[in-house]
Amino acid sequence: MPDAYIIDAVRTPRGIGKTGKGALAHMHPQHLAATVLKAIKDRNHLDTADVDDIIWSTSTQRGKQGGDLGRMAALDAGYDQKASGTTLDRFCGGGITSVSLAAAQIMSGMEDLVIAGGTEMMSLTSSMMQEEMAEGKRPLGMGSGNARLQETHPQSHQGICGDAIASMEGIDREALDALGLVSQQRAARAIAEGRFDKSLVPVTDDEGNVVLDQEEFPRPQTTAEGLAALKPSFAGMGDMPLDQDGTTFKSLINRKYPDLEIKHFHHAGNSSGVVDGAAAVLLASKEYADAHGLKPRARIVATANIGDDPTLMLNAPVPAARKVLKKAGLTVDDIDLWEINEAFAVVAEKFIRDLDLDREKVNVNGGAIALGHPIGATGSILIGTILDELERTGGRYGLVTMCAAGGMAPAIIIERV
């Protein structure tokens, strides 16, 4: 089977995902996607007529984020009209899936040059979600109000699910806050040492003025005492009636786990940040890379997808990691670096405990708690992050995985070339 190689990976800085507060919040999602597509084109001197496809991830495909962002952003970026594009949704996991599908097309021999990536403007999607909840609608990805599905597979709010898992696993607030603090400290160190500089591209407006050229979300001043003082974010939400029958987010979980007492541990300081951002990854076959002078940086070793309990929603990364390791013929000890998306601190904490990982190999440059989680883009960002760090440290294998709504997780292993 032909190999699929990563040639390059770029991303925007992540801007605070709140209208009126974030530097990117006034931008169009196509503009963010076009920013990284232009960078991939220019940095690698691509003839974009050769791009077989652009596989893009965007979770909330409505409003400005609707209408096949992959194709429209490529046109906005000045790509040749021959460069086709498609857009997918695997909730939070789409940014890994876009890269996995691009690799599969190349490894099958069907295509030679594919760009994968994703965009999410959470300044847009957060306002949509708030409007839906104000109208008594359940947010997308949580059963979407389908009563029959909720009876079979009750699906709650992700934050409540995080609290439920922590309660079930006996993971306390102190451990979750400690992970959140480390995320901030490692992100601050990575930024100070320029560890993100290779992949980071500034966002400019149509006149060429720089809108954002550095991470906007991190809070390096975070302390353990400050985190301990924060009130849990999901206590009130958990008991909020969702319909006339008195259904609540907590009761949806208790339909399946009636004896579970859900305690609340997560807050803004140990949960992923709401941000705007985009990322792109360039993949090619060996034949195309050799013929066009493109230098591979990494090889796709294996990819995997798996589903788990949709009610707890966030527990699939561990089985996904085990599945992709088995496919690759590798063990936990073979992996030099791990990226597990910090959707909530419990996701990363449980992942580390269940796989008995060395914490010094996991999210070494901080994670989504410090840097933010632009849903559809995050997986592609993490693949670029782990590639840069493998090159910086001389490591060989990196594994990236993340939870996704519906109880899913994609996973990918790359090998530095």
DRENDO-1510 file (C-alpha; in Angstrom, 1 decimal, always signed):
<recs>
REC; n; res; u; v; w
REC; 1; MET; +0.0; +0.0; +0.0 .
REC; 2; PRO; +1.4; +3.5; -0.9 .
REC; 3; ASP; +2.4; +5.7; +2.0 .
REC; 4; ALA; +0.7; +9.1; +2.7 .
REC; 5; TYR; +3.1; +11.8; +3.9 .
REC; 6; ILE; +2.4; +15.0; +5.7 .
REC; 7; ILE; +4.3; +17.8; +3.9 .
REC; 8; ASP; +3.2; +20.7; +6.0 .
REC; 9; ALA; +0.8; +21.9; +8.7 .
REC; 10; VAL; -0.3; +25.4; +9.5 .
REC; 11; ARG; -2.9; +27.1; +11.7 .
REC; 12; THR; -4.2; +30.4; +12.8 .
REC; 13; PRO; -3.8; +31.7; +16.3 .
REC; 14; ARG; -6.9; +31.0; +18.3 .
REC; 15; GLY; -9.0; +34.0; +19.1 .
REC; 16; ILE; -11.5; +34.3; +22.0 .
REC; 17; GLY; -14.7; +33.0; +20.7 .
REC; 18; LYS; -17.0; +35.7; +21.9 .
REC; 19; THR; -18.6; +38.4; +19.8 .
REC; 20; GLY; -17.2; +41.8; +20.7 .
REC; 21; LYS; -14.3; +40.3; +22.7 .
REC; 22; GLY; -12.3; +38.1; +20.3 .
REC; 23; ALA; -10.0; +39.5; +17.7 .
REC; 24; LEU; -11.3; +37.1; +15.1 .
REC; 25; ALA; -15.0; +37.2; +16.0 .
REC; 26; HIS; -15.9; +39.7; +13.2 .
REC; 27; MET; -14.2; +37.6; +10.5 .
REC; 28; HIS; -16.0; +35.3; +8.1 .
REC; 29; PRO; -15.3; +31.6; +8.6 .
REC; 30; GLN; -14.3; +31.3; +4.9 .
REC; 31; HIS; -11.7; +34.0; +5.5 .
REC; 32; LEU; -10.1; +32.0; +8.3 .
REC; 33; ALA; -10.1; +28.8; +6.2 .
REC; 34; ALA; -8.7; +30.8; +3.2 .
REC; 35; THR; -5.9; +32.1; +5.5 .
REC; 36; VAL; -4.5; +28.7; +6.2 .
REC; 37; LEU; -5.1; +27.5; +2.6 .
REC; 38; LYS; -3.1; +30.4; +1.2 .
REC; 39; ALA; -0.3; +29.7; +3.7 .
REC; 40; ILE; -0.1; +26.1; +2.6 .
REC; 41; LYS; -0.1; +27.1; -1.1 .
REC; 42; ASP; +2.6; +29.8; -0.6 .
REC; 43; ARG; +4.9; +28.0; +1.7 .
REC; 44; ASN; +5.0; +24.9; -0.5 .
REC; 45; HIS; +4.8; +26.7; -3.9 .
REC; 46; LEU; +1.9; +24.6; -4.9 .
REC; 47; ASP; +0.3; +24.5; -8.3 .
REC; 48; THR; -3.2; +24.3; -6.9 .
REC; 49; ALA; -4.5; +22.8; -10.1 .
REC; 50; ASP; -2.8; +19.6; -8.9 .
REC; 51; VAL; -4.8; +19.5; -5.6 .
REC; 52; ASP; -7.1; +16.5; -6.0 .
REC; 53; ASP; -9.3; +17.5; -3.1 .
REC; 54; ILE; -9.7; +19.6; +0.0 .
REC; 55; ILE; -11.3; +17.7; +2.9 .
REC; 56; TRP; -12.5; +20.2; +5.5 .
REC; 57; SER; -14.1; +19.8; +9.0 .
REC; 58; THR; -16.7; +22.1; +10.3 .
REC; 59; SER; -19.1; +21.0; +13.0 .
REC; 60; THR; -21.8; +23.6; +13.0 .
REC; 61; GLN; -22.6; +23.8; +9.2 .
REC; 62; ARG; -25.2; +26.5; +9.4 .
REC; 63; GLY; -25.3; +30.2; +8.7 .
REC; 64; LYS; -21.9; +31.6; +7.7 .
REC; 65; GLN; -20.4; +28.1; +8.3 .
REC; 66; GLY; -22.7; +26.4; +5.9 .
REC; 67; GLY; -22.3; +25.8; +2.2 .
REC; 68; ASP; -19.3; +23.5; +1.9 .
REC; 69; LEU; -16.6; +25.6; +3.5 .
REC; 70; GLY; -13.8; +23.5; +2.0 .
REC; 71; ARG; -14.7; +24.4; -1.5 .
REC; 72; MET; -15.7; +28.0; -0.9 .
REC; 73; ALA; -12.6; +28.8; +1.1 .
REC; 74; ALA; -10.3; +27.3; -1.6 .
REC; 75; LEU; -11.9; +29.6; -4.1 .
REC; 76; ASP; -11.5; +32.5; -1.7 .
REC; 77; ALA; -7.9; +31.6; -1.3 .
REC; 78; GLY; -7.3; +31.9; -5.0 .
REC; 79; TYR; -7.0; +28.2; -5.7 .
REC; 80; ASP; -7.4; +26.8; -9.2 .
REC; 81; GLN; -11.0; +25.9; -9.9 .
REC; 82; LYS; -9.9; +22.3; -10.5 .
REC; 83; ALA; -9.2; +22.0; -6.8 .
REC; 84; SER; -12.3; +20.3; -5.5 .
REC; 85; GLY; -13.5; +20.5; -1.9 .
REC; 86; THR; -15.9; +18.8; +0.6 .
REC; 87; THR; -16.9; +19.5; +4.2 .
REC; 88; LEU; -17.6; +16.9; +6.9 .
REC; 89; ASP; -18.9; +16.8; +10.5 .
REC; 90; ARG; -17.7; +14.4; +13.2 .
REC; 91; PHE; -18.4; +17.0; +15.9 .
REC; 92; CYS; -15.2; +17.6; +17.8 .
REC; 93; GLY; -13.3; +14.8; +16.0 .
REC; 94; GLY; -13.7; +16.2; +12.5 .
REC; 95; GLY; -10.2; +17.7; +12.3 .
REC; 96; ILE; -8.6; +14.3; +12.8 .
REC; 97; THR; -11.1; +12.6; +10.4 .
REC; 98; SER; -10.4; +15.1; +7.6 .
REC; 99; VAL; -6.7; +14.1; +7.8 .
REC; 100; SER; -7.5; +10.4; +8.0 .
REC; 101; LEU; -9.7; +10.5; +4.9 .
REC; 102; ALA; -7.1; +12.5; +3.0 .
REC; 103; ALA; -4.5; +9.9; +3.9 .
REC; 104; ALA; -6.8; +7.1; +2.9 .
REC; 105; GLN; -7.4; +8.6; -0.5 .
REC; 106; ILE; -3.6; +8.7; -1.1 .
REC; 107; MET; -2.9; +5.3; +0.4 .
REC; 108; SER; -5.6; +3.8; -1.8 .
REC; 109; GLY; -3.8; +5.2; -4.9 .
REC; 110; MET; -6.8; +7.2; -5.9 .
REC; 111; GLU; -5.3; +10.7; -5.3 .
REC; 112; ASP; -1.8; +12.2; -4.9 .
REC; 113; LEU; -2.2; +15.6; -3.3 .
REC; 114; VAL; -4.9; +16.4; -0.8 .
REC; 115; ILE; -5.3; +19.2; +1.8 .
REC; 116; ALA; -7.2; +18.4; +5.0 .
REC; 117; GLY; -8.2; +20.7; +7.8 .
REC; 118; GLY; -11.0; +22.5; +9.6 .
REC; 119; THR; -12.5; +25.7; +10.8 .
REC; 120; GLU; -14.8; +26.7; +13.6 .
REC; 121; MET; -16.0; +30.1; +14.6 .
REC; 122; MET; -17.3; +29.5; +18.1 .
REC; 123; SER; -18.1; +33.1; +18.4 .
REC; 124; LEU; -20.9; +32.2; +15.9 .
REC; 125; THR; -21.8; +28.8; +17.1 .
REC; 126; SER; -21.9; +29.8; +20.8 .
REC; 127; SER; -24.5; +32.4; +20.1 .
REC; 128; MET; -26.5; +29.9; +18.1 .
REC; 129; MET; -26.5; +27.4; +21.0 .
REC; 130; GLN; -27.5; +30.1; +23.5 .
REC; 131; GLU; -30.4; +31.1; +21.3 .
REC; 132; GLU; -31.5; +27.4; +21.0 .
REC; 133; MET; -31.3; +26.8; +24.8 .
REC; 134; ALA; -33.2; +30.0; +25.4 .
REC; 135; GLU; -36.0; +28.6; +23.2 .
REC; 136; GLY; -35.9; +25.3; +25.1 .
REC; 137; LYS; -34.2; +23.4; +22.4 .
REC; 138; ARG; -31.4; +20.9; +23.1 .
REC; 139; PRO; -28.2; +21.8; +21.4 .
REC; 140; LEU; -27.1; +19.8; +18.4 .
REC; 141; GLY; -25.2; +16.7; +19.1 .
REC; 142; MET; -27.1; +15.9; +22.2 .
REC; 143; GLY; -30.0; +14.0; +20.7 .
REC; 144; SER; -31.4; +17.2; +19.2 .
REC; 145; GLY; -34.7; +16.7; +20.9 .
REC; 146; ASN; -35.4; +13.3; +19.2 .
REC; 147; ALA; -37.5; +11.7; +21.9 .
REC; 148; ARG; -37.2; +8.2; +20.5 .
REC; 149; LEU; -33.4; +8.4; +20.3 .
REC; 150; GLN; -33.3; +9.9; +23.8 .
REC; 151; GLU; -35.2; +6.9; +25.2 .
REC; 152; THR; -32.7; +4.5; +23.6 .
REC; 153; HIS; -29.5; +6.5; +23.9 .
REC; 154; PRO; -30.1; +9.4; +26.2 .
REC; 155; GLN; -27.6; +12.2; +25.5 .
REC; 156; SER; -26.9; +15.1; +27.8 .
REC; 157; HIS; -24.7; +18.2; +27.7 .
REC; 158; GLN; -21.0; +17.5; +27.4 .
REC; 159; GLY; -20.2; +19.4; +30.6 .
REC; 160; ILE; -22.6; +17.4; +32.6 .
REC; 161; CYS; -21.2; +14.2; +31.0 .
REC; 162; GLY; -17.7; +15.3; +32.2 .
REC; 163; ASP; -19.0; +15.8; +35.7 .
REC; 164; ALA; -20.7; +12.4; +35.6 .
REC; 165; ILE; -17.6; +10.6; +34.5 .
REC; 166; ALA; -15.5; +12.3; +37.2 .
REC; 167; SER; -18.2; +11.2; +39.8 .
REC; 168; MET; -18.2; +7.7; +38.5 .
REC; 169; GLU; -14.4; +7.3; +38.3 .
REC; 170; GLY; -13.7; +9.0; +41.7 .
REC; 171; ILE; -11.6; +11.7; +40.1 .
REC; 172; ASP; -11.7; +14.7; +42.4 .
REC; 173; ARG; -11.8; +18.4; +41.8 .
REC; 174; GLU; -8.2; +18.8; +43.0 .
REC; 175; ALA; -6.9; +16.4; +40.3 .
REC; 176; LEU; -8.8; +18.2; +37.6 .
REC; 177; ASP; -7.7; +21.6; +38.7 .
REC; 178; ALA; -4.1; +20.4; +38.8 .
REC; 179; LEU; -4.4; +19.2; +35.1 .
REC; 180; GLY; -5.8; +22.6; +34.2 .
REC; 181; LEU; -3.0; +24.4; +35.9 .
REC; 182; VAL; -0.4; +22.3; +34.1 .
REC; 183; SER; -2.1; +23.1; +30.8 .
REC; 184; GLN; -1.7; +26.8; +31.3 .
REC; 185; GLN; +1.9; +26.5; +32.5 .
REC; 186; ARG; +3.0; +24.3; +29.6 .
REC; 187; ALA; +1.2; +26.6; +27.0 .
REC; 188; ALA; +2.9; +29.6; +28.5 .
REC; 189; ARG; +6.3; +27.9; +28.2 .
REC; 190; ALA; +5.6; +26.8; +24.6 .
REC; 191; ILE; +4.6; +30.3; +23.6 .
REC; 192; ALA; +7.7; +31.9; +25.3 .
REC; 193; GLU; +10.0; +29.4; +23.6 .
REC; 194; GLY; +8.4; +29.8; +20.2 .
REC; 195; ARG; +7.4; +26.2; +19.9 .
REC; 196; PHE; +4.3; +27.1; +17.9 .
REC; 197; ASP; +6.0; +29.5; +15.6 .
REC; 198; LYS; +6.7; +27.0; +12.7 .
REC; 199; SER; +3.0; +26.3; +12.2 .
REC; 200; LEU; +1.4; +29.6; +13.2 .
REC; 201; VAL; +0.3; +32.0; +10.5 .
REC; 202; PRO; -1.1; +35.5; +11.2 .
REC; 203; VAL; -4.7; +36.4; +10.2 .
REC; 204; THR; -4.9; +39.6; +8.2 .
REC; 205; ASP; -7.9; +41.5; +6.9 .
REC; 206; ASP; -8.6; +42.3; +3.2 .
REC; 207; GLU; -6.3; +45.3; +3.3 .
REC; 208; GLY; -3.4; +43.3; +4.7 .
REC; 209; ASN; -3.6; +44.6; +8.3 .
REC; 210; VAL; -2.7; +42.0; +11.0 .
REC; 211; VAL; -5.9; +41.1; +12.9 .
REC; 212; LEU; -4.3; +38.4; +15.2 .
REC; 213; ASP; -0.8; +36.9; +15.2 .
REC; 214; GLN; -0.6; +35.3; +18.6 .
REC; 215; GLU; -2.7; +33.1; +20.9 .
REC; 216; GLU; -5.4; +35.2; +22.5 .
REC; 217; PHE; -7.0; +32.7; +25.0 .
REC; 218; PRO; -4.2; +31.5; +27.4 .
REC; 219; ARG; -4.1; +32.8; +31.0 .
REC; 220; PRO; -0.5; +32.3; +32.2 .
REC; 221; GLN; -1.3; +34.1; +35.4 .
REC; 222; THR; -3.5; +31.2; +36.5 .
REC; 223; THR; -2.8; +29.8; +40.0 .
REC; 224; ALA; -4.0; +26.8; +41.9 .
REC; 225; GLU; -5.7; +29.1; +44.4 .
REC; 226; GLY; -7.5; +30.9; +41.6 .
REC; 227; LEU; -8.8; +27.7; +40.1 .
REC; 228; ALA; -9.9; +26.4; +43.5 .
REC; 229; ALA; -12.0; +29.5; +44.0 .
REC; 230; LEU; -14.0; +29.1; +40.7 .
REC; 231; LYS; -17.6; +27.8; +41.0 .
REC; 232; PRO; -18.6; +24.7; +39.0 .
REC; 233; SER; -20.1; +25.8; +35.7 .
REC; 234; PHE; -22.7; +23.1; +35.1 .
REC; 235; ALA; -24.5; +22.7; +38.5 .
REC; 236; GLY; -27.4; +25.0; +37.5 .
REC; 237; MET; -27.5; +23.8; +33.9 .
REC; 238; GLY; -27.8; +20.2; +35.1 .
REC; 239; ASP; -31.1; +20.8; +36.8 .
REC; 240; MET; -32.6; +23.1; +34.2 .
REC; 241; PRO; -35.9; +21.8; +32.8 .
REC; 242; LEU; -35.6; +21.1; +29.1 .
REC; 243; ASP; -39.3; +20.3; +28.4 .
REC; 244; GLN; -42.7; +20.2; +30.0 .
REC; 245; ASP; -42.1; +16.8; +31.4 .
REC; 246; GLY; -39.3; +18.1; +33.6 .
REC; 247; THR; -36.4; +16.4; +31.7 .
REC; 248; THR; -33.1; +17.8; +32.7 .
REC; 249; PHE; -29.5; +17.2; +31.5 .
REC; 250; LYS; -28.9; +15.3; +34.7 .
REC; 251; SER; -32.0; +13.1; +34.4 .
REC; 252; LEU; -30.9; +12.1; +30.9 .
REC; 253; ILE; -27.8; +10.5; +32.3 .
REC; 254; ASN; -29.7; +9.0; +35.2 .
REC; 255; ARG; -32.0; +7.2; +32.8 .
REC; 256; LYS; -29.1; +4.9; +32.0 .
REC; 257; TYR; -27.2; +5.3; +35.3 .
REC; 258; PRO; -30.0; +5.7; +37.9 .
REC; 259; ASP; -27.8; +5.2; +40.9 .
REC; 260; LEU; -25.1; +7.7; +39.9 .
REC; 261; GLU; -24.9; +10.8; +42.0 .
REC; 262; ILE; -23.5; +13.5; +39.7 .
REC; 263; LYS; -21.3; +15.9; +41.5 .
REC; 264; HIS; -20.0; +19.0; +39.8 .
REC; 265; PHE; -16.3; +19.5; +39.3 .
REC; 266; HIS; -15.7; +21.3; +36.0 .
REC; 267; HIS; -15.5; +25.1; +35.5 .
REC; 268; ALA; -13.9; +27.6; +33.1 .
REC; 269; GLY; -10.5; +26.9; +34.5 .
REC; 270; ASN; -10.5; +23.1; +33.8 .
REC; 271; SER; -12.6; +23.0; +30.7 .
REC; 272; SER; -11.7; +23.7; +27.1 .
REC; 273; GLY; -11.8; +27.4; +25.9 .
REC; 274; VAL; -14.3; +28.8; +23.5 .
REC; 275; VAL; -12.3; +30.1; +20.6 .
REC; 276; ASP; -12.2; +30.8; +16.8 .
REC; 277; GLY; -9.6; +29.1; +14.6 .
REC; 278; ALA; -8.6; +27.2; +11.5 .
REC; 279; ALA; -5.9; +24.7; +10.5 .
REC; 280; ALA; -4.7; +23.0; +7.3 .
REC; 281; VAL; -2.5; +19.9; +6.7 .
REC; 282; LEU; -0.9; +19.1; +3.3 .
REC; 283; LEU; -0.6; +15.4; +2.4 .
REC; 284; ALA; +1.0; +13.8; -0.7 .
REC; 285; SER; +2.0; +10.5; -2.1 .
REC; 286; LYS; +5.7; +9.7; -2.3 .
REC; 287; GLU; +5.6; +9.9; -6.1 .
REC; 288; TYR; +4.1; +13.3; -6.1 .
REC; 289; ALA; +6.4; +14.6; -3.4 .
REC; 290; ASP; +9.5; +13.3; -5.2 .
REC; 291; ALA; +8.4; +14.7; -8.6 .
REC; 292; HIS; +7.7; +18.2; -7.2 .
REC; 293; GLY; +10.5; +18.6; -4.7 .
REC; 294; LEU; +8.2; +18.4; -1.6 .
REC; 295; LYS; +10.0; +17.2; +1.5 .
REC; 296; PRO; +7.9; +14.9; +3.7 .
REC; 297; ARG; +7.9; +15.7; +7.4 .
REC; 298; ALA; +5.9; +12.7; +8.6 .
REC; 299; ARG; +4.2; +9.5; +7.5 .
REC; 300; ILE; +0.6; +8.4; +8.4 .
REC; 301; VAL; +1.1; +5.1; +10.2 .
REC; 302; ALA; -2.5; +4.2; +11.1 .
REC; 303; THR; -5.9; +5.7; +11.7 .
REC; 304; ALA; -8.9; +4.4; +13.6 .
REC; 305; ASN; -12.4; +5.3; +14.7 .
REC; 306; ILE; -14.6; +3.9; +17.4 .
REC; 307; GLY; -17.8; +4.5; +19.2 .
REC; 308; ASP; -18.5; +4.2; +22.9 .
REC; 309; ASP; -21.4; +5.0; +25.3 .
REC; 310; PRO; -23.3; +8.1; +23.9 .
REC; 311; THR; -24.8; +8.8; +27.3 .
REC; 312; LEU; -21.4; +9.4; +28.9 .
REC; 313; MET; -20.2; +10.7; +25.6 .
REC; 314; LEU; -16.6; +11.4; +26.4 .
REC; 315; ASN; -15.1; +8.0; +27.0 .
REC; 316; ALA; -14.1; +6.8; +23.5 .
REC; 317; PRO; -10.5; +8.1; +23.4 .
REC; 318; VAL; -9.0; +5.3; +25.4 .
REC; 319; PRO; -10.5; +2.5; +23.2 .
REC; 320; ALA; -9.7; +4.5; +20.1 .
REC; 321; ALA; -6.0; +4.7; +21.2 .
REC; 322; ARG; -5.9; +1.0; +21.9 .
REC; 323; LYS; -7.5; +0.3; +18.5 .
REC; 324; VAL; -5.1; +2.5; +16.5 .
REC; 325; LEU; -2.1; +1.1; +18.4 .
REC; 326; LYS; -3.1; -2.5; +17.5 .
REC; 327; LYS; -3.6; -1.5; +13.8 .
REC; 328; ALA; -0.1; +0.0; +13.8 .
REC; 329; GLY; +1.5; -2.9; +15.6 .
REC; 330; LEU; +2.8; -0.6; +18.3 .
REC; 331; THR; +2.5; -0.5; +22.1 .
REC; 332; VAL; +2.0; +2.4; +24.5 .
REC; 333; ASP; +5.8; +2.4; +25.1 .
REC; 334; ASP; +6.5; +3.0; +21.5 .
REC; 335; ILE; +4.7; +6.4; +21.5 .
REC; 336; ASP; +6.9; +9.4; +22.1 .
REC; 337; LEU; +4.2; +12.0; +22.3 .
REC; 338; TRP; +0.5; +12.0; +23.0 .
REC; 339; GLU; -2.1; +14.6; +22.3 .
REC; 340; ILE; -5.5; +14.0; +23.9 .
REC; 341; ASN; -7.8; +17.0; +23.5 .
REC; 342; GLU; -8.7; +18.6; +26.8 .
REC; 343; ALA; -12.4; +19.0; +26.1 .
REC; 344; PHE; -12.7; +18.7; +29.9 .
REC; 345; ALA; -10.0; +17.9; +32.4 .
REC; 346; VAL; -11.5; +14.5; +33.2 .
REC; 347; VAL; -11.1; +13.4; +29.6 .
REC; 348; ALA; -7.3; +13.8; +29.7 .
REC; 349; GLU; -7.0; +12.7; +33.3 .
REC; 350; LYS; -8.9; +9.5; +32.7 .
REC; 351; PHE; -6.9; +8.9; +29.5 .
REC; 352; ILE; -3.6; +9.2; +31.3 .
REC; 353; ARG; -4.7; +6.9; +34.2 .
REC; 354; ASP; -6.4; +4.2; +32.0 .
REC; 355; LEU; -3.3; +3.9; +29.7 .
REC; 356; ASP; -0.8; +4.4; +32.6 .
REC; 357; LEU; +1.0; +7.1; +30.6 .
REC; 358; ASP; +4.0; +9.2; +31.5 .
REC; 359; ARG; +2.5; +12.7; +32.1 .
REC; 360; GLU; +5.7; +14.2; +30.6 .
REC; 361; LYS; +4.7; +12.8; +27.2 .
REC; 362; VAL; +1.1; +14.0; +27.2 .
REC; 363; ASN; +0.0; +17.4; +25.9 .
REC; 364; VAL; +3.5; +18.7; +26.5 .
REC; 365; ASN; +2.8; +22.2; +25.1 .
REC; 366; GLY; -0.5; +22.6; +26.9 .
REC; 367; GLY; -4.0; +21.8; +25.6 .
REC; 368; ALA; -7.4; +23.1; +24.9 .
REC; 369; ILE; -7.9; +24.2; +28.6 .
REC; 370; ALA; -5.2; +26.8; +28.0 .
REC; 371; LEU; -5.3; +27.3; +24.2 .
REC; 372; GLY; -9.0; +26.7; +23.3 .
REC; 373; HIS; -10.9; +24.2; +21.3 .
REC; 374; PRO; -12.3; +25.4; +17.9 .
REC; 375; ILE; -14.4; +22.3; +17.5 .
REC; 376; GLY; -14.0; +21.3; +13.8 .
REC; 377; ALA; -10.4; +22.6; +13.6 .
REC; 378; THR; -8.9; +21.2; +16.8 .
REC; 379; GLY; -7.9; +17.7; +15.5 .
REC; 380; SER; -5.9; +19.2; +12.6 .
REC; 381; ILE; -4.3; +21.7; +15.0 .
REC; 382; LEU; -3.2; +18.9; +17.2 .
REC; 383; ILE; -1.7; +16.9; +14.4 .
REC; 384; GLY; +0.4; +19.9; +13.4 .
REC; 385; THR; +1.3; +20.5; +17.1 .
REC; 386; ILE; +2.6; +17.0; +17.6 .
REC; 387; LEU; +4.5; +17.0; +14.3 .
REC; 388; ASP; +6.3; +20.2; +15.3 .
REC; 389; GLU; +7.2; +18.8; +18.7 .
REC; 390; LEU; +8.4; +15.4; +17.3 .
REC; 391; GLU; +10.8; +17.4; +15.1 .
REC; 392; ARG; +11.9; +19.6; +18.0 .
REC; 393; THR; +12.6; +16.7; +20.3 .
REC; 394; GLY; +13.7; +14.1; +17.8 .
REC; 395; GLY; +10.8; +11.8; +18.7 .
REC; 396; ARG; +9.5; +9.1; +16.3 .
REC; 397; TYR; +5.9; +8.4; +16.9 .
REC; 398; GLY; +3.0; +10.6; +18.0 .
REC; 399; LEU; -0.6; +9.6; +18.7 .
REC; 400; VAL; -3.5; +12.1; +18.6 .
REC; 401; THR; -7.1; +11.4; +19.7 .
REC; 402; MET; -10.1; +13.2; +21.1 .
REC; 403; CYS; -13.6; +12.7; +22.2 .
REC; 404; ALA; -16.6; +13.7; +20.1 .
REC; 405; ALA; -20.3; +14.1; +20.7 .
REC; 406; GLY; -22.4; +10.9; +20.3 .
REC; 407; GLY; -19.7; +9.0; +22.2 .
REC; 408; MET; -17.1; +8.7; +19.4 .
REC; 409; ALA; -13.3; +9.2; +19.0 .
REC; 410; PRO; -11.0; +9.2; +16.0 .
REC; 411; ALA; -7.3; +8.5; +16.5 .
REC; 412; ILE; -4.2; +8.8; +14.3 .
REC; 413; ILE; -0.6; +7.8; +14.7 .
REC; 414; ILE; +2.1; +9.7; +12.7 .
REC; 415; GLU; +5.8; +8.9; +12.3 .
REC; 416; ARG; +8.4; +11.6; +11.9 .
REC; 417; VAL; +10.4; +11.2; +8.7 .
</recs>
